[in-house]
Amino acid sequence: MATLKHIARSLVLSITQVSRALNDHSDVNEETRLRVKEVVRSMNYHPNVSTRKLVSGRSVMVGMVVPQRRNIGQDGIFLEVVARLSAQFSGRAMPFVRHITGKTSPCCRSIKS
């Protein structure tokens, strides 16, 4: 599997230059950017998603906070919505977190504001 290091070596560029070219930084020469993108395609390079999340400090996670109410586990519509959301997000490799909390929990109060 190709890495930024492999691409940089093949183009005689630094890893930083390759990364900046791929992320369309304005300080990268257009010719360099095109050369990098051409080699990326030819080497079938795909960024490591885990590494990107670590570097950016962001992850793609979807959360659902629901206030507790009676018989929530027997509510067919609610269960159907949760099941469909879960299926949609897992198909996109996005973690889907569900949290059922009390009506007066600090979590619910902060979401309302």
Number of C-alpha atoms within 10 A of each C-alpha: 7 13 16 20 15 16 21 19 13 11 14 10 14 14 16 12 18 25 17 16 22 17 11 13 13 9 9 15 11 13 10 15 19 13 13 23 17 12 16 20 10 10 14 11 16 12 11 10 10 9 10 12 12 10 9 8 8 9 13 9 11 13 10 11 13 15 14 14 11 7 7 14 9 9 10 10 10 11 13 11 11 15 11 11 15 17 14 13 14 12 10 8 11 15 15 17 11 13 11 13 15 12 13 10 11 11 15 16 10 8 8 7 5
